[in-house]
Amino acid sequence: MSQIIKNILLSHRGRSNAITSKRISAKMGFPMEDTQSVSRKEIWKTADEYGLPLISCNKGYFIAHTDEEMAEFNENYEKRIRGIRKKQEMANKYYKEWKNGINNQK
């Protein structure tokens, strides 16, 4: 199975050739679900198994083809990481306040 996914991914080099997980699911006969979790898991597993420089974006998955694509991918992930970290810090801060009785008078 991973060899087939590998071949599908290798035919989608560069952002302009991205393929959606839904299309990969259809080609592989995976369940057609809202999140395509089965295909996403197999896609990333295949990329790791074969050492593919796989990128995901709002258009789907593709093999990195240029330095610019990698830079965009890295910046996108850094923004997401910063956003997640901010939410984590906020939750921890307010949890401590609630635990100490500062905000749970309601």
C-alpha positions as CSV (number, residue, x, y, z in Angstrom):
1,M,0.0,0.0,0.0
2,S,2.7,2.5,0.9
3,Q,4.4,1.9,-2.5
4,I,1.2,3.0,-4.2
5,I,0.9,6.1,-2.0
6,K,4.5,6.9,-2.6
7,N,4.0,6.8,-6.4
8,I,0.9,9.0,-6.1
9,L,2.9,11.6,-4.0
10,L,5.9,11.5,-6.4
11,S,3.6,12.5,-9.2
12,H,2.6,15.6,-7.3
13,R,5.7,17.7,-7.0
14,G,5.4,21.4,-6.3
15,R,2.5,23.4,-4.7
16,S,0.7,23.8,-8.1
17,N,0.4,20.0,-8.3
18,A,-0.9,19.4,-4.8
19,I,-3.4,16.5,-4.3
20,T,-6.0,16.4,-1.6
21,S,-6.3,13.6,0.9
22,K,-9.8,12.9,-0.4
23,R,-8.4,12.2,-3.9
24,I,-5.8,9.9,-2.4
25,S,-8.5,8.2,-0.4
26,A,-10.5,7.6,-3.5
27,K,-7.5,6.2,-5.4
28,M,-6.6,3.9,-2.5
29,G,-10.2,2.8,-1.6
30,F,-10.0,4.3,1.9
31,P,-13.2,5.2,3.7
32,M,-14.5,8.5,2.6
33,E,-14.8,10.4,5.8
34,D,-15.0,14.1,6.7
35,T,-11.5,14.3,8.1
36,Q,-9.8,11.7,5.9
37,S,-7.9,10.6,9.0
38,V,-7.2,7.1,7.5
39,S,-5.5,8.5,4.4
40,R,-3.7,11.3,6.3
41,K,-2.2,8.8,8.7
42,E,-1.0,6.6,5.8
43,I,0.3,9.6,3.8
44,W,2.5,10.8,6.6
45,K,3.6,7.2,7.4
46,T,4.6,6.8,3.7
47,A,6.5,10.1,3.6
48,D,8.5,9.0,6.7
49,E,9.1,5.4,5.4
50,Y,10.5,6.7,2.1
51,G,12.1,9.9,3.3
52,L,9.9,12.2,1.1
53,P,10.0,15.9,1.7
54,L,6.2,16.1,1.9
55,I,4.4,19.3,2.5
56,S,0.7,19.9,3.3
57,C,-1.1,23.1,2.6
58,N,-4.7,24.3,2.0
59,K,-4.6,22.7,-1.5
60,G,-3.5,19.2,-0.3
61,Y,-0.2,17.4,-0.3
62,F,2.9,17.7,-2.5
63,I,6.6,17.0,-2.6
64,A,8.6,20.1,-1.9
65,H,10.2,21.3,-5.1
66,T,11.8,24.6,-4.2
67,D,13.4,26.4,-1.3
68,E,10.5,28.9,-1.3
69,E,8.0,26.1,-0.8
70,M,10.0,24.8,2.2
71,A,10.3,28.3,3.6
72,E,6.5,28.9,3.3
73,F,5.8,25.5,4.9
74,N,8.2,26.2,7.8
75,E,6.8,29.7,8.4
76,N,3.2,28.3,8.3
77,Y,4.1,25.7,10.9
78,E,5.9,28.2,13.1
79,K,2.8,30.4,13.1
80,R,0.7,27.5,14.1
81,I,3.1,26.5,16.8
82,R,3.1,30.0,18.2
83,G,-0.7,30.1,18.2
84,I,-0.9,26.7,20.0
85,R,1.7,27.8,22.5
86,K,-0.3,31.1,23.2
87,K,-3.5,29.1,23.8
88,Q,-1.6,26.7,26.1
89,E,-0.1,29.5,28.1
90,M,-3.5,31.2,28.4
91,A,-5.2,28.0,29.6
92,N,-2.5,27.4,32.2
93,K,-2.6,31.0,33.4
94,Y,-6.4,31.0,33.9
95,Y,-6.4,27.5,35.3
96,K,-4.0,28.6,38.1
97,E,-6.2,31.7,38.7
98,W,-9.4,29.6,38.9
99,K,-7.7,27.0,41.1
100,N,-6.6,29.8,43.5
101,G,-10.2,31.1,43.6
102,I,-9.5,34.4,41.7
103,N,-12.2,33.9,39.0
104,N,-14.5,31.2,40.1
105,Q,-17.0,33.3,42.0
106,K,-19.7,32.7,39.4
